Amino acid sequence: MRLKSSIYLFVASILMLFSACTPEQYDLDEKDVTPDDLVEGLAYTITHDPINPNIVYLESKMGNSYTALWEHPQGRSQEKKVTLQIPFDGTYTGRFGVQTRGGVV
């Protein structure tokens, strides 16, 4: 019985040794989007509500394989469609980017 347990332990140790020796891959895939691709009209749209100009609609036109990253006057968002309700008239700035397999663009 003791010999049988020792054999099972030895076989399990050998299996663990071989399965634990696979090299890790730490590199990311290539970025398939460049900053030049992120232009208004092609990658995203910004439209105002026709009735209330203080309501702004942000929409990402990138595919489902990308996560939209918005920085706008009301904070940050990762949604494809964002509705902003700006209380005061003025000029506001925002930024648009995407998360790809290779990182943020």
C-alpha positions, 0 to 999 in steps of 0.5 A, a space after each residue: 500500500 505504501 509503495 502504491 501511494 509513493 508511485 502515485 505521488 511520484 507520477 503526480 509530481 512529474 506531471 506537475 513539473 512538466 505542466 508548470 514549465 510552460 513559458 509565460 507570454 507577457 507581450 500584448 498584441 499589436 495595436 490595430 488602431 492608430 490615433 489618425 484613425 480616431 477622427 470625428 465622423 468615422 470613429 465617433 460622432 458628437 451631436 446636439 439635441 435639436 430641441 435642447 442644445 445643452 444635451 449632447 450625444 456622444 457615440 462611438 462608431 468603433 466595432 464591438 472589439 474595442 472599448 470606447 474611452 470618453 473623457 468629458 466635462 461630467 467625468 469619464 465613461 466607457 459606454 458606446 453611447 453617452 448622453 451629456 446634459 450640460 447646464 450652461 452654454 459655453 465651449 467644453 472639451 472632451 477626449 475620445 480613445 479606444 482600448 485595443 488588445 495592444 493597449 489604449 489609443 
